Amino acid sequence: MAEKTQHHDFIEVDYTGRLTDGTVFDTTVENVAKEAGLPTDKVKYAPAVVCIGEKQILPGLDHSLENQEIGKSVTVNLKPEQAFGKRDVKNLRIVPMNTFKEHKVQPQPGLQIDVDGQMGTIVRVSGGRVIVNFNHPLAGKEVVYEVTIKRRLTDVGEKLVSFLNSTFRIPSDKINVEVKEDKAEVRLPVQFPEQIAKEIAKKLADVVQLKEVKFVNSVATKPGEK
């Protein structure tokens, strides 16, 4: 009987995301990226590791990866609400021109900006007002993903490293994991506040099915700092 994926499985996948007209907007495969004209000089294309059910990818895609044959490829068609969401007029906002002047930015249509941590695209500049669209660029679009499920991870240490890497963007080679029976010690180049560290450790233990996960000897920096 073919081996199939389950909830909370860690799987290594290659994927390519396309619009319904065939336009590639995301992929883990370098030759696909080159053919599609996506950036390749500063981008590393490689298989991704996903923990099914942990919302590390689009909701509809996450759900579709459960109960799939390992080693096989699957095509997943996603409606907007399963992918990048529907377009919402509430996400069209007016930003005062003075805000741009304060940051010495010349607003123009098509320019992507960061406002209070939220990315948006300028759609119109009129007098002293700038209209910014904070919808995802692919909001309202149906998309198609081709996914190849390459393997299921079985090593607990590899699972922990991949989860921390994908969730907190901590480089895999900077994460040290030592597993002894049903417990694990994790050393990171960052330090989380104590309460948050406890919550993360509890989550990790639950996901990889260990009795305990503990952070030890982490240096005193915050996630995102170098």
C-alpha positions as CSV (number, residue, x, y, z in Angstrom):
1,M,0.0,0.0,0.0
2,A,1.3,3.4,-0.9
3,E,2.6,5.6,1.9
4,K,0.5,8.7,2.4
5,T,0.9,12.0,4.3
6,Q,-0.8,12.8,7.5
7,H,-1.5,15.8,9.7
8,H,1.7,17.1,11.3
9,D,3.9,15.2,8.9
10,F,7.1,17.1,7.9
11,I,7.4,16.7,4.2
12,E,10.0,18.0,1.7
13,V,8.4,19.4,-1.4
14,D,9.1,21.0,-4.7
15,Y,6.4,23.3,-5.9
16,T,5.5,25.8,-8.6
17,G,2.6,28.3,-8.3
18,R,1.0,29.7,-11.5
19,L,-1.9,31.9,-12.4
20,T,-4.6,30.3,-14.5
21,D,-3.0,31.8,-17.6
22,G,0.2,29.9,-16.9
23,T,2.2,32.8,-15.5
24,V,4.7,31.5,-12.8
25,F,4.8,33.6,-9.7
26,D,6.5,31.3,-7.2
27,T,8.6,28.1,-7.4
28,T,11.3,26.1,-5.6
29,V,12.8,24.9,-8.9
30,E,15.6,27.0,-10.4
31,N,15.2,26.0,-14.1
32,V,11.4,26.8,-13.8
33,A,12.4,30.2,-12.3
34,K,14.8,30.9,-15.2
35,E,12.3,30.0,-17.9
36,A,9.7,32.2,-16.2
37,G,12.1,35.1,-15.9
38,L,12.1,35.2,-12.1
39,P,15.2,36.5,-10.3
40,T,17.9,33.9,-9.9
41,D,21.1,35.9,-9.0
42,K,20.3,36.5,-5.4
43,V,17.7,33.8,-4.8
44,K,18.4,30.3,-3.7
45,Y,15.9,27.8,-5.2
46,A,15.7,24.5,-3.2
47,P,13.0,22.1,-2.0
48,A,11.0,23.4,1.0
49,V,10.0,21.6,4.2
50,V,6.4,21.9,5.3
51,C,4.7,20.7,8.5
52,I,1.2,19.8,7.4
53,G,-1.5,21.6,9.3
54,E,0.8,24.4,10.8
55,K,-0.3,27.1,8.3
56,Q,3.2,27.5,6.9
57,I,1.8,27.8,3.4
58,L,-1.5,28.9,1.8
59,P,-4.5,27.5,3.7
60,G,-6.0,25.6,0.7
61,L,-2.6,24.2,-0.3
62,D,-1.9,23.1,3.3
63,H,-5.1,21.2,3.5
64,S,-4.6,19.6,0.1
65,L,-1.2,18.1,1.1
66,E,-2.8,15.8,3.7
67,N,-3.5,12.2,2.6
68,Q,-1.3,12.4,-0.5
69,E,1.1,9.7,-1.8
70,I,4.7,10.3,-0.9
71,G,6.9,10.4,-4.0
72,K,4.0,11.6,-6.2
73,S,3.1,14.9,-7.7
74,V,-0.3,16.6,-7.2
75,T,-2.0,19.6,-8.9
76,V,-4.0,21.9,-6.6
77,N,-6.4,24.5,-7.9
78,L,-7.2,27.2,-5.4
79,K,-10.0,29.8,-5.3
80,P,-9.0,33.3,-4.0
81,E,-10.3,32.6,-0.5
82,Q,-8.1,29.5,-0.3
83,A,-5.1,31.4,-1.6
84,F,-4.3,35.1,-1.2
85,G,-7.8,36.2,-0.3
86,K,-10.4,38.2,-2.1
87,R,-9.9,41.8,-3.0
88,D,-11.3,44.0,-0.3
89,V,-12.0,47.7,-0.9
90,K,-11.3,48.3,2.8
91,N,-7.6,47.7,1.9
92,L,-7.6,50.8,-0.3
93,R,-6.4,53.6,1.9
94,I,-5.6,57.2,1.6
95,V,-2.2,58.2,2.9
96,P,-1.4,62.0,3.3
97,M,1.3,63.4,1.0
98,N,3.1,64.8,4.0
99,T,3.8,61.2,5.2
100,F,5.9,60.7,2.0
101,K,7.6,64.0,2.3
102,E,8.6,63.3,5.9
103,H,10.4,60.1,4.6
104,K,11.7,61.9,1.5
105,V,9.8,59.5,-0.9
106,Q,8.4,60.7,-4.2
107,P,5.1,58.7,-4.5
108,Q,4.2,57.4,-7.9
109,P,1.8,54.7,-9.2
110,G,3.2,51.2,-9.0
111,L,5.6,52.0,-6.2
112,Q,5.6,49.5,-3.4
113,I,5.8,50.9,0.1
114,D,5.9,49.8,3.7
115,V,3.4,51.6,6.0
116,D,3.6,50.6,9.6
117,G,4.9,47.2,8.7
118,Q,2.3,46.5,6.0
119,M,3.3,46.4,2.3
120,G,1.1,48.2,-0.2
121,T,1.2,49.5,-3.8
122,I,0.5,53.1,-4.8
123,V,-2.4,53.2,-7.3
124,R,-3.1,56.9,-7.6
125,V,-1.5,60.2,-6.6
126,S,-3.9,63.1,-6.6
127,G,-3.2,66.5,-5.0
128,G,-2.3,66.0,-1.4
129,R,-3.6,62.5,-1.3
130,V,-2.0,59.1,-2.2
131,I,-4.2,56.1,-2.6
132,V,-2.4,52.9,-1.5
133,N,-3.7,49.3,-2.2
134,F,-2.8,47.0,0.7
135,N,-4.4,44.0,-0.8
136,H,-2.0,41.2,-1.7
137,P,-0.9,41.6,-5.3
138,L,-2.5,38.2,-6.1
139,A,-5.7,38.9,-4.1
140,G,-8.8,37.9,-6.1
141,K,-6.8,35.5,-8.3
142,E,-7.3,31.8,-8.8
143,V,-4.0,30.0,-8.7
144,V,-2.7,26.5,-9.5
145,Y,0.1,24.8,-7.6
146,E,2.0,21.8,-8.9
147,V,3.6,20.0,-5.9
148,T,5.9,17.1,-5.8
149,I,6.1,15.4,-2.4
150,K,9.7,14.2,-2.3
151,R,9.9,12.6,1.1
152,R,8.7,12.5,4.7
153,L,11.2,13.6,7.4
154,T,11.8,11.1,10.1
155,D,14.7,12.6,12.0
156,V,13.4,14.6,15.0
157,G,16.4,17.0,14.9
158,E,15.8,17.8,11.2
159,K,12.1,18.5,12.0
160,L,13.0,20.9,14.7
161,V,15.5,22.7,12.6
162,S,13.1,23.0,9.6
163,F,10.3,24.3,11.8
164,L,12.5,27.0,13.4
165,N,13.9,28.0,10.0
166,S,10.5,28.3,8.3
167,T,8.7,30.0,11.2
168,F,11.4,32.4,12.4
169,R,13.7,32.6,9.4
170,I,16.7,31.4,11.5
171,P,19.4,30.0,9.2
172,S,19.5,26.2,9.5
173,D,23.2,26.1,10.0
174,K,22.9,28.4,13.0
175,I,20.5,26.0,14.8
176,N,22.0,23.3,17.0
177,V,19.7,20.5,18.2
178,E,20.6,17.6,20.5
179,V,17.9,14.9,21.0
180,K,18.1,12.4,23.8
181,E,15.3,9.9,24.0
182,D,12.1,11.9,24.3
183,K,13.7,15.3,25.1
184,A,15.6,17.9,23.0
185,E,17.9,20.8,23.7
186,V,18.0,23.6,21.2
187,R,20.7,26.3,20.8
188,L,20.0,29.3,18.7
189,P,21.9,32.5,17.7
190,V,18.9,34.5,19.1
191,Q,17.1,34.7,22.4
192,F,13.4,34.9,22.9
193,P,11.7,36.5,25.9
194,E,11.3,33.8,28.6
195,Q,7.5,33.4,28.3
196,I,7.6,33.3,24.5
197,A,10.4,30.8,24.6
198,K,8.3,28.6,26.8
199,E,5.4,28.8,24.4
200,I,7.6,28.0,21.4
201,A,9.2,25.1,23.2
202,K,5.8,23.7,24.1
203,K,4.6,24.0,20.5
204,L,7.8,22.4,19.2
205,A,7.4,19.4,21.6
206,D,3.8,19.0,20.5
207,V,4.5,19.1,16.8
208,V,7.5,16.7,16.8
209,Q,5.9,14.5,19.6
210,L,8.6,14.9,22.3
211,K,8.1,15.1,26.0
212,E,10.1,18.3,26.3
213,V,12.0,20.8,24.2
214,K,14.3,23.3,25.9
215,F,16.3,26.3,24.7
216,V,19.8,26.5,26.2
217,N,22.7,28.8,26.0
218,S,21.2,31.2,23.4
219,V,22.9,34.5,22.9
220,A,21.1,37.7,23.9
221,T,19.8,39.0,20.6
222,K,16.3,39.3,19.2
223,P,15.0,37.3,16.2
224,G,15.9,39.3,13.0
225,E,19.0,40.9,14.4
226,K,22.4,39.8,13.2
